[in-house]
Amino acid sequence: MSTCKYNGPERPRILPGRHEDDCAGDCNGCQPCPWPHCRVCGKDHAEHTCPGCMAEVRENILEIVQRCEALPTEVLHRGIDSEAMNLLGPVADPEALGHMRASANVGRIPTDWVEEADHELHPLLVLGTWMEAYLEAFEHSEPARITVASAASYLDRNLVFASTFVDVPFDDFARNIRECLAHMDRVLHDGEQVETGAPCMTCRVPLRLVRGERDDRWQCPRCKQESTDAQYRFAVQHLHRENADWLTDQEMEIRTGIRAGTVREWARNRDDRDALVGKRRDSGRVVYAVADVERVASEKGMMSA
């Protein structure tokens, strides 16, 4: 089966290198692809829904259930006025809205009657209304109570049948599930930002800032070793001295053992000759070239082995 390519949102996919009978042959291809395409991605060849999209929808449904299990912890962290609390709380009769959506999908009522609710991404509302839509479409008996878990289980069990059922838009279902999961991820990770610092002196892995009620600490994610803010700043200074190309005379003395006064002397011009060590101003400080200091010290036999 030949590979087709995208040809615009309102046009059928085309076969590269193949042309319509009335084509002059001056294009890259204009013959429409004759094979059916996936209802969700519209790209892969499939009678109804391609295996990749099927797997993604199934995984997204299960991921929504897992995200719901994390909401109580998020509420404790964010508070009762947070969006996490809204997602953890109940919704306004998803069963009734499900009936309306199902009726709109089959043309019994105008679709704009339920457009106002289409932006709602509460997990129970999304899963529950689509469960109601497929319950009615498949003429299955309705449960006494719909929960996130029961709706996810029903949709997962009937996913293959739903993907081939033409009277309910499976592409809208897949998109709504994906939007719901994305919204829950935004809520659960809202404001979450891992602050990283200098590398751990042992593991060389960037440290992470752990904020506390009284003071902040820096922790290595690998070896779990912690340091106070003062210890961290000392380590940063040490790391800077060991890796910087330019240092002050005092920092140079600590790193190389060459006295600060000697470093300054080497950086002076004598008898119209160039200085032995380069220097420049950096943020109001005078800094000296580390490579020059190490070279001169080595030439003079002043560098320790």
C-alpha positions in Angstrom: 0.0 0.0 0.0 1.5 3.3 -1.0 2.2 6.1 1.5 0.0 9.2 1.1 0.6 12.7 2.4 -1.3 15.6 3.8 -2.9 18.0 1.3 -4.8 20.5 3.4 -7.5 20.3 6.1 -10.5 20.2 3.7 -8.8 18.0 1.0 -8.2 14.3 0.8 -4.7 13.0 1.3 -2.8 12.5 -2.0 -0.4 9.9 -3.4 3.0 11.4 -4.1 4.1 11.1 -7.8 0.6 10.1 -9.0 -1.6 12.5 -11.0 -5.2 12.9 -12.0 -6.0 12.3 -15.7 -6.4 16.0 -16.4 -3.1 17.0 -14.6 -0.3 18.4 -16.7 2.2 16.5 -14.6 3.9 19.7 -13.2 3.1 18.9 -9.6 4.4 16.5 -7.0 1.2 14.5 -7.0 -2.5 15.2 -7.0 -4.3 11.8 -7.1 -6.4 11.3 -4.0 -5.5 8.3 -1.8 -8.2 5.7 -2.4 -7.8 3.9 0.9 -9.7 4.7 4.2 -7.9 6.6 6.9 -7.9 6.5 10.7 -10.9 8.4 12.2 -8.6 9.9 14.9 -5.3 10.9 13.3 -6.6 10.9 9.7 -3.1 9.8 8.6 -2.6 6.0 8.9 -4.6 3.7 6.6 -7.3 1.9 8.6 -10.9 0.9 8.1 -11.9 2.8 11.3 -9.2 3.6 13.8 -5.5 2.7 13.6 -3.8 0.6 16.3 -1.7 3.5 17.4 -4.6 5.8 18.1 -6.5 2.9 19.8 -3.6 2.3 22.1 -3.3 6.0 22.9 -7.0 6.4 23.8 -6.9 3.3 26.0 -3.7 4.5 27.8 -5.2 8.0 28.2 -8.3 6.6 29.9 -6.1 4.6 32.4 -3.9 7.6 32.9 -6.9 9.7 33.9 -7.8 7.2 36.6 -4.3 7.3 37.9 -4.3 11.1 38.0 -7.5 11.1 40.0 -5.8 9.0 42.6 -3.2 11.7 43.0 -5.8 14.5 43.4 -6.3 14.1 47.3 -2.6 14.7 47.9 -2.6 17.7 45.5 -5.6 19.2 47.4 -3.7 18.9 50.7 -0.8 20.8 49.1 -2.8 23.4 47.1 -5.8 23.9 49.4 -9.6 23.6 49.0 -9.8 26.6 46.7 -7.5 24.9 44.1 -8.5 23.5 40.7 -7.4 20.1 42.1 -10.3 20.4 44.6 -12.7 21.2 41.8 -11.6 18.0 39.9 -11.8 15.9 43.1 -15.3 17.2 43.8 -18.6 16.1 42.2 -20.1 17.3 39.0 -23.6 18.4 38.0 -25.5 15.4 36.7 -23.1 13.9 34.1 -25.8 11.3 33.2 -28.3 14.0 32.0 -25.5 15.7 30.1 -24.6 12.4 28.6 -28.1 11.9 27.3 -28.1 15.3 25.7 -24.7 14.7 24.0 -25.9 11.3 22.7 -29.0 12.9 21.4 -27.0 15.7 19.8 -24.6 13.2 18.2 -27.5 11.4 16.4 -29.3 14.6 15.4 -32.2 14.5 17.9 -31.4 17.9 19.4 -29.2 20.8 18.1 -25.6 20.4 18.8 -25.3 24.0 20.2 -27.5 22.9 23.1 -24.5 21.1 24.6 -21.7 23.4 23.3 -21.7 25.3 26.6 -20.6 22.1 28.4 -18.0 21.0 25.9 -15.2 22.9 27.6 -15.7 21.1 30.9 -12.7 18.8 31.5 -13.7 17.3 34.9 -12.7 13.6 34.7 -16.1 12.3 35.9 -17.9 14.6 33.5 -15.8 13.5 30.5 -15.7 9.8 31.2 -19.3 9.8 32.5 -20.9 11.6 29.6 -19.1 9.5 27.0 -20.1 6.4 28.9 -23.7 7.6 28.8 -23.4 8.2 25.1 -22.1 4.7 24.3 -24.6 3.1 26.8 -27.4 4.6 24.8 -25.8 3.9 21.4 -25.1 0.3 22.2 -28.4 -0.2 24.1 -26.6 -1.4 27.2 -28.2 -1.3 30.6 -27.3 1.7 32.8 -25.5 1.3 36.1 -27.1 2.6 39.3 -24.1 5.0 39.8 -21.4 6.3 37.6 -17.9 6.8 39.0 -14.6 7.6 37.3 -13.5 4.0 37.8 -16.7 2.4 36.5 -16.8 4.8 33.5 -13.2 4.1 32.6 -13.7 0.4 33.0 -16.8 0.4 30.7 -15.1 2.5 28.0 -12.0 0.4 28.1 -14.0 -2.8 27.7 -16.0 -1.4 24.7 -13.2 0.6 23.1 -12.8 -1.6 20.0 -16.6 -1.6 19.3 -16.7 2.2 19.9 -13.9 2.7 17.4 -15.9 1.1 14.6 -19.3 2.5 15.6 -20.2 5.2 13.0 -23.1 6.9 14.9 -20.9 8.3 17.7 -17.9 10.4 16.7 -14.9 8.4 18.0 -12.5 11.2 17.0 -14.4 13.6 19.3 -14.3 11.0 22.1 -10.5 10.5 21.6 -9.9 14.3 21.6 -11.9 14.9 24.7 -10.1 12.2 26.6 -6.8 13.7 25.5 -7.8 17.2 26.6 -9.0 15.9 29.9 -5.7 14.2 30.6 -3.7 17.3 29.5 -5.8 19.5 31.8 -5.3 17.1 34.8 -1.5 17.2 34.1 -1.5 20.9 34.1 -3.4 21.0 37.5 -1.2 18.4 39.1 2.0 20.1 38.0 0.8 23.7 38.3 3.5 25.8 39.8 5.8 22.8 40.2 9.3 23.9 39.2 12.4 22.0 40.2 15.1 24.4 41.1 18.5 23.0 40.3 21.9 24.3 41.4 25.5 23.4 41.1 26.6 19.8 40.7 27.0 17.5 43.7 30.6 17.4 44.8 30.4 13.6 44.8 28.0 12.6 42.0 28.4 15.6 39.8 24.5 15.6 39.4 22.8 19.0 39.7 21.5 19.6 43.3 17.8 20.3 43.9 16.5 22.9 46.2 14.3 21.6 48.9 12.3 24.3 50.6 11.5 24.0 54.3 9.5 25.9 56.8 12.5 27.3 58.5 15.3 27.0 56.1 16.1 25.7 52.6 18.5 22.8 51.9 20.1 21.5 48.8 19.9 17.7 48.1 21.5 15.5 45.6 18.9 13.4 43.8 21.3 10.5 43.4 23.2 10.1 46.7 20.6 12.0 48.8 23.3 14.0 50.6 22.0 17.4 51.8 23.8 20.7 52.5 22.7 23.9 54.1 22.5 27.1 52.1 25.9 28.2 53.5 27.5 24.9 52.6 26.0 25.1 49.2 27.4 28.6 48.6 30.8 27.5 49.7 30.7 24.6 47.3 29.6 26.9 44.5 32.6 29.2 45.2 34.9 26.2 45.2 33.4 24.9 41.9 33.8 28.3 40.4 37.5 28.6 41.4 38.2 25.1 40.0 36.6 25.7 36.6 36.8 29.4 35.9 39.1 30.8 33.2 39.4 34.2 35.0 39.9 34.7 38.8 40.7 37.6 41.2 44.2 37.6 42.7 42.8 36.2 46.0 41.0 33.4 44.2 44.0 32.7 42.1 46.1 32.3 45.3 43.7 29.7 46.6 43.6 27.8 43.4 47.2 27.8 42.3 49.2 28.7 45.4 50.8 31.7 43.7 50.6 34.7 46.1 48.1 37.4 45.1 50.9 40.0 45.0 52.9 37.9 42.6 49.9 37.5 40.3 49.4 41.3 40.3 53.2 41.8 39.6 53.1 39.4 36.6 50.1 41.3 35.2 52.1 44.7 35.1 53.7 46.0 31.9 57.5 46.4 32.2 59.7 48.4 29.8 57.0 48.6 27.2 56.8 44.9 27.0 53.6 42.9 27.3 52.6 41.7 30.7 53.2 38.1 31.6 49.6 37.6 32.7 46.5 39.0 31.1 44.0 40.9 33.2 40.7 42.7 32.7 37.7 44.2 34.6 34.7 42.0 35.2 31.7 43.4 37.1 33.9 46.0 38.8 36.6 43.5 39.8 40.0 42.9 38.3 40.4 39.3 37.2 43.4 37.5 35.8 43.9 34.8 33.2 44.3 31.4 34.9 46.0 29.8 31.9 48.7 32.6 32.0 49.3 32.3 35.7 49.7 28.5 35.4 52.0 28.8 32.4 54.3 31.4 34.0 54.4 29.5 37.3 55.3 26.3 35.4 58.1 28.1 33.6 59.5 29.4 36.8 59.1 26.0 38.5 56.6 27.4 41.0 53.8 25.0 40.3 53.5 21.9 42.5 53.3 18.5 40.8 
